[in-house]
Amino acid sequence: MDIFDIIRTRRSIRKYKNEPPPEEMIKKCIEAALYAPSARNSQPWSFILVKDKETIQKLSKSQPYTKFLEGAPYVVVALADEKKSNHWLEDMGCAIMALLLEAHSIGLGACWGAIYNPESLERENHVRQVLDIPENLRIIACIGIGYPDDTPSSKKIKSLDEAIIKIV
Ligand SMILES: Cc1cc2nc3c(=O)[nH]c(=O)nc-3n(C[C@H](O)[C@H](O)[C@H](O)COP(=O)(O)O)c2cc1C
């Protein structure tokens, strides 16, 4: 698939087949994230790869919209060292997007579970305690990954004419 087709056909997948993909496939998705752009090439990211079922179960309780994680064979926890970059949140968006696109391109399904919340540390504290994550790392997302067992209904996107508000 050409890169545009990968971008165009990627969807959030929240249901996964029971059979877990080889760990190497998940590592490849994480490796893709390492190539993402970041402010001043600060690369503030690090990751925890979770495959232990009991731990995944605990992570799925981070907030109501991370319940889908309970059926995931793997959860990738995306972390940011906020001292390394003055744009750590944007950097992490780029890295996670690369991970999601790589997952789709190799036949996996993935979905972002939001942990970082600008208004509260509650979800971060939950994940921090479950995985014993040091205080200097912010916890951005718990990403569920596995072989897809769902075909999401089509999604309406903005037209190009709507999105480009001006050409000057
Ligand atoms: C910052 C961010 C946070 C998200 N948090 C969640 C979440 O907590 N739970 C969830 O099921 N999906 C979450 N998603 C996935 C979005 O719901 C999904 O991307 C959106 O509905 C568009 O669908 P698509 O990814 O299939 O194109 C999140 C996506 C982003 C970018």
The ligand as a Tripos MOL2 file, in Angstrom:
@<TRIPOS>MOLECULE
LIG
   31    33     1     0     0
SMALL
NO_CHARGES

@<TRIPOS>ATOM
      1 C1         -5.8690   12.0960   21.5310 C.3       1 LIG1
      2 C2         -6.7870   10.9240   21.2610 C.ar      1 LIG1
      3 C3         -7.4180   10.3120   22.3240 C.ar      1 LIG1
      4 C4         -8.2450    9.2100   22.1000 C.ar      1 LIG1
      5 N1         -8.7740    8.5560   23.1740 N.ar      1 LIG1
      6 C5         -9.5450    7.4630   22.9800 C.ar      1 LIG1
      7 C6        -10.0100    6.7200   24.1040 C.ar      1 LIG1
      8 O1         -9.7370    7.0190   25.2580 O.2       1 LIG1
      9 N2        -10.7950    5.6430   23.8540 N.ar      1 LIG1
     10 C7        -11.1270    5.2510   22.5880 C.ar      1 LIG1
     11 O2        -11.8480    4.2620   22.4480 O.2       1 LIG1
     12 N3        -10.6640    5.9330   21.5020 N.ar      1 LIG1
     13 C8         -9.8820    7.0170   21.6650 C.ar      1 LIG1
     14 N4         -9.3600    7.6810   20.5830 N.ar      1 LIG1
     15 C9         -9.6940    7.2320   19.2140 C.3       1 LIG1
     16 C10       -10.7100    8.1820   18.5790 C.3       1 LIG1
     17 O3        -11.9760    7.9640   19.1580 O.3       1 LIG1
     18 C11       -10.7310    7.9360   17.0570 C.3       1 LIG1
     19 O4         -9.4650    8.2370   16.5310 O.3       1 LIG1
     20 C12       -11.7730    8.7870   16.3550 C.3       1 LIG1
     21 O5        -13.0780    8.4210   16.7510 O.3       1 LIG1
     22 C13       -11.6800    8.6820   14.8360 C.3       1 LIG1
     23 O6        -11.8140    7.3520   14.4230 O.3       1 LIG1
     24 P1        -10.6740    6.5940   13.5970 P.3       1 LIG1
     25 O7         -9.4410    6.5590   14.4430 O.co2     1 LIG1
     26 O8        -11.2310    5.2340   13.3140 O.co2     1 LIG1
     27 O9        -10.4050    7.3710   12.3330 O.co2     1 LIG1
     28 C14        -8.5090    8.7620   20.7710 C.ar      1 LIG1
     29 C15        -7.8690    9.3950   19.7130 C.ar      1 LIG1
     30 C16        -7.0000   10.4490   19.9430 C.ar      1 LIG1
     31 C17        -6.2710   11.0730   18.7820 C.3       1 LIG1
@<TRIPOS>BOND
     1     1     2 1
     2     2     3 ar
     3     2    30 ar
     4     3     4 ar
     5     4     5 ar
     6     4    28 ar
     7     5     6 ar
     8     6     7 ar
     9     6    13 1
    10     7     8 2
    11     7     9 ar
    12     9    10 ar
    13    10    11 2
    14    10    12 ar
    15    12    13 ar
    16    13    14 ar
    17    14    15 1
    18    14    28 ar
    19    15    16 1
    20    16    17 1
    21    16    18 1
    22    18    19 1
    23    18    20 1
    24    20    21 1
    25    20    22 1
    26    22    23 1
    27    23    24 1
    28    24    25 2
    29    24    26 1
    30    24    27 1
    31    28    29 ar
    32    29    30 ar
    33    30    31 1
@<TRIPOS>SUBSTRUCTURE
     1 LIG1         1 GROUP 0 **** ****
